[in-house]
Structures are given as C-alpha cells and as structure tokens.
Amino acid sequence: MRETSLTVPNRVELVRPVATFLVAVARALGVPAAQEPVFEVAVSEAVTNAVRHGGVPQGSAAIFCTLAIDDRSLRLQILNEGGSVELPDGALPDLSRERIDALPASGYGVPIIRRVFDRATPVSAEGRNGVELTLEF
C-alpha cells in the first residue's frame, strides 16, 4: 500500500491547494480517473465540505487528508475536528435552459462526489469526522 497524508488549518483559502495536491498525488500514483476534470471537482467539493462543515471556527482547527492506493483501489479520507458528517442521497437536478432560474445555488457537492467515487462513507476516527471516498480502477 502506498499512502500519503496532509494536515492543514481549516481555512477556506487552502481548499484549492489541498485539492490540487491530492489530485496530483492520485495522478502520480496512476489513478486513471484522476486525469478527468470532474475528479478534481469532486475532491475539491469534499475538501470544501470539510472546511465549511468543520463545526469549529475556520482557522482554529485542522483538516486531515489521507490518500492511499492498494492494488487497484484508491481510498481518500478527509476529516475535520467538527461534528459528524451526513451524505444525503440527493441527485443532481435536471438542467435545462427553461428552468435555470429554479436551480438551487448550492447542494451539488455530494452528488458530484457520488458520481466520481464508487463509495462515499461518513467516518469517525480519533475524535475527527468526515468522509472516506473509495474508487476502484
């Protein structure tokens, strides 16, 4: 198993650098899906959710990321020091020009994550809460 981890302050301005790092590691380790732009969007959404829903004021806690590759499987954990995480089963809304004004402004993150990863599971470890994302390739 190959594994890397990253711990950063819970700060919104670190979402993009953290997501970029995690995607670069997945690409370097040969994960085919990591070449797709939607993979980066899904990882960015997971990191954003950890920062946004960390349960403590931004900057006073940390985000903990672990990326592991074993055989033909990627496991990505993104944890924060806040409360437990819920992953609703909601689907992406239908997009049409006629109904564009009816689209919600947010709530797309989990459906995007679920389209990219085979499994998205809430996890708790060592007083931290977040998600574990698994992708078979």
C-alpha positions in Angstrom: 0.0 0.0 0.0 1.2 3.5 -0.8 -0.1 6.3 1.4 0.3 10.0 1.9 -1.2 12.4 4.3 -1.6 16.1 4.7 -2.8 18.2 7.6 -3.7 21.9 7.1 -5.5 24.6 9.0 -9.3 24.7 8.5 -9.2 27.7 6.1 -11.2 28.3 3.0 -8.2 29.7 1.1 -6.5 26.3 1.4 -9.3 24.3 -0.3 -7.8 24.7 -3.8 -4.1 23.9 -2.9 -5.2 20.9 -0.9 -7.4 19.6 -3.7 -4.6 20.2 -6.2 -2.1 18.3 -4.0 -4.5 15.3 -3.6 -5.2 15.2 -7.3 -1.5 15.4 -8.2 -0.7 12.5 -5.9 -3.5 10.4 -7.4 -2.2 11.1 -10.8 1.3 10.3 -9.9 0.2 7.0 -8.4 -1.5 6.1 -11.7 -5.2 6.5 -10.9 -6.8 6.8 -14.3 -9.9 8.8 -13.1 -7.6 11.5 -11.7 -6.9 12.6 -15.2 -10.5 13.7 -15.6 -11.5 17.3 -14.6 -14.6 16.0 -12.7 -12.3 14.1 -10.4 -10.7 17.3 -9.3 -14.1 18.9 -8.8 -15.2 16.0 -6.6 -12.1 16.2 -4.5 -12.4 19.9 -4.2 -16.0 19.5 -3.1 -15.0 17.0 -0.4 -12.4 19.4 1.0 -14.8 22.3 0.8 -17.3 20.4 2.8 -14.7 19.5 5.4 -13.8 23.2 5.8 -17.3 24.5 5.6 -18.9 22.0 8.0 -15.9 21.5 10.3 -18.1 22.6 13.3 -15.5 25.0 14.7 -14.4 28.5 13.5 -12.2 28.4 10.4 -8.6 28.6 11.2 -8.9 27.3 14.8 -8.9 23.6 13.7 -7.4 21.4 11.1 -8.3 19.3 8.1 -6.7 15.9 7.9 -6.4 14.2 4.5 -5.1 10.7 3.8 -4.8 9.2 0.3 -4.0 5.5 0.0 -3.6 3.2 -3.0 -3.8 -0.6 -2.6 -3.8 -2.8 -5.7 -6.4 -1.3 -7.9 -8.2 0.9 -5.3 -7.9 4.5 -4.1 -9.1 5.4 -0.6 -9.3 9.1 0.3 -10.2 10.2 3.8 -10.9 13.9 4.5 -11.6 14.6 8.2 -12.2 17.7 10.3 -12.5 18.3 14.0 -16.2 19.1 13.9 -19.3 17.1 14.2 -20.4 14.0 12.3 -21.0 14.2 8.5 -24.1 13.3 6.6 -24.0 12.3 3.0 -27.5 12.8 1.5 -28.5 10.6 -1.4 -29.8 13.5 -3.5 -29.2 13.5 -7.2 -28.1 16.4 -9.4 -31.0 18.4 -10.6 -32.1 18.3 -14.2 -30.5 21.1 -16.1 -32.5 22.9 -18.7 -32.5 26.4 -20.1 -36.2 26.8 -19.3 -35.7 26.0 -15.6 -32.3 27.6 -14.9 -33.8 30.1 -12.5 -35.2 27.2 -10.4 -31.8 25.6 -9.8 -30.5 25.8 -6.2 -27.4 27.9 -5.6 -25.7 25.1 -3.7 -26.0 21.4 -2.8 -24.2 20.0 -5.8 -21.1 18.7 -4.0 -22.3 15.3 -2.7 -24.0 14.3 -6.0 -20.8 15.1 -7.8 -18.7 13.2 -5.3 -21.0 10.2 -5.7 -20.7 10.3 -9.5 -16.9 10.1 -9.3 -16.3 7.7 -6.4 -17.7 4.2 -6.1 -18.3 4.7 -2.4 -18.7 7.8 -0.1 -19.0 6.9 3.5 -19.2 9.0 6.7 -16.3 8.1 9.0 -15.1 9.0 12.5 -11.6 8.4 13.7 -9.6 9.7 16.7 -12.2 12.4 17.5 -12.3 13.5 13.9 -15.2 13.2 11.5 -15.5 13.3 7.7 -15.8 11.2 4.6 -14.0 8.2 3.1 -14.1 8.1 -0.6 -13.2 4.9 -2.5 -12.6 4.4 -6.1 -11.8 1.1 -7.8 -9.8 1.2 -11.0 
